[in-house]
């Protein structure tokens, strides 16, 4: 017999959902003042990295938008789902990409007719306070996983599930294999 247990009441879920949407919409409003989609995406990316810490306790209860926007600590699914929600609100088609091969989630965006990978999680230095003596970039967003091509993403350690068959990349969008969608533009790789 299977009896589910819940960590939140229906009222708490509704309140938290409304609060998450309110916080996300405020960030979207701030990002909308920028003129280009690249600037808007960078704002969202940096906001998530600067206001979220990677949850090294691996608490799956917060591996979602609630963890990212309310708790301020989540894992890759939290970063990716939150980023996708906000980017889509800005009118930029954005997907959550997963790879079982590396047990990781990140985003793919459609920008000016080309797909690009964005990984807020791997651009987060995973420290909550800067320590400029021991690590000059700690506490600040990196951008090595921002707007990468497939080859750039693979060079950074992102592997599709069929990574041994690089000619047929097996990226997973929302858990579904999508052969044929490729991030071929290397415009932002460097």
N, C-alpha and C positions, 0 to 999 in steps of 0.2 A: 504494500500500500504506500502511496506517495501523498504526503500532505505538505503543501508549500507553506513556507513561513515568509512573512514580509517584514522588512525593516522599517517601512514607512506606512502610515495610515493613508487612506485615499485623500483625506483633507490635506495632509502634509505633501503628498505628491502633487496635488493641484496647486497648492501655494508655492512649492518649490519650482514647478514648471513655469508658473507665471513670473516668478522672480528671475529664473534663468532667461526667459524670453526678454524681460525688461532689461536685464544687464546686457544681453547680446545686442538688443536693439539700440541701446545707448552707444555701444562700441561701433555699431554699423553707422549710426548717425555721425559719429566723430570721423570715421573713415570716409564718409561720403563727401567731405569737404575737399578731398584731394581730386585733382583733375584727371589723372590717368588711372587705369585699372591696376597697373603695376604698383603705383603708390598706394592704392587702396589695399591691395593684397599684402604689401609689405607692412602697412599699418596693422592689419589684422594679425599677421604673423608675429610681429614684434610685441603686440599687446598680449597675445597668448603666452609667448615665451617669457616676457617680463612679469606677468601677473600669475603665473602658474609654475609650480615646481613638480618635477617628476616624482611620483609617489614610489619611493623605494620600499615601502611596506607592502606593495602590490595588493592593495585593498581593492578588489573588483567592485565593491559597492560604489566607489567613486571614479571608476574608469569610464567616465561619461561626461556630458556637458555640465552636470551638477558639480562634479569634482573640479572641473576646469574653471567654472565661472563662480561658484559659491564657496567651495572649500579652498580653492587655489592650489590643489594638488590632484593630479590625475596621471594616468599612463597614456600610452599612445592613442587609444580609442577616444579618450576624453579630448585630447588636443585636436584630433582629426575630425571628430563629429562636430565639435564646436566651431572649428574653422570652416567646415563645409556649410553649416547653417548660416554663418555670418556672410560668407562670400556669396552664397546663393541669394541672400537678402539684398546684396548689392547688385544682383543681376549677372554675376559671373558664374557660369556653370562649373560646379565643383563636385567632385566625387570623393568618397572614402575608398582608398586602395588598401587591400590587405595582401599579405604574403604569408602563407602557412610555413613556407620554407624558412623564414626568419622570425615568425611569430610577431609580426609588426603591422601597424596600420599607419597610413599617412594620406595625403591628398593628391589628387590630380585635378588641374584646372584647365579650362578651355579659354585661351586668351588670344585674340586676334586670329582665330582659325587654327591655332596650334595647341596641342596638349603639352603641359608641363607638370612636373612633380614638385610638391612642396611638403616638407616634413618639419613641422614646428617642433616635434619632440626631439629630433636629433640636432636641431639648432639651439636647443636649450642647454646651457652649460650645467644644468642640474644642481646648481647651488643657489641658495636663497639670498645670500649676502655677498657682495663683491669682496674679493681679497686681492687687491692689485699687486701686492708684493709676491705672493706665491703663484698667482694665476692672473695675468693681466686682462683676460677676457671674461673672467668669472662674473656672473650676475648680469651679463649683457647678451642680447640675442646675437647669434651667429647667422650667417646667411649662405653657408655652403650647400644647404639643401633647399634653397629657394629658387624656384623656376628652373629646374633641371630637366634635361632631355632624358630619354631612357638610358643612353650610354653614361650620362653624368650621374644619374641615380644609381646605376649599377656600380660605377666607380666609387661611389660613396657607401656602398654596402647594401643597397636595396636590391633584392633578388626576387624576380617573379617565381611563382611556384614551379615553373618548368625551366628554371635557370640554366639547366644543362643543355637546353635547346634554345639558345639565345636567338636563333633565327625566327622562332615562333614564341614571342614573349607571352607568357600566361599571367598577365596582371588580373587581379580580382577586384571588380568594382562592386561594392556592397555585397561581397561574397560570390559574385557571378563572374565566371571566366569571360574575358572580353578580348578574344583574338582580334587583331586588326586595328585596335586603338593603340596608336603609338605616339610617343613624344619624340618626334624626330628633329625638331628645331633646337639647335645648340646656341641660339642667340644669347642666352643668359648663363650658359654653363661656366663662363669664366668670371 
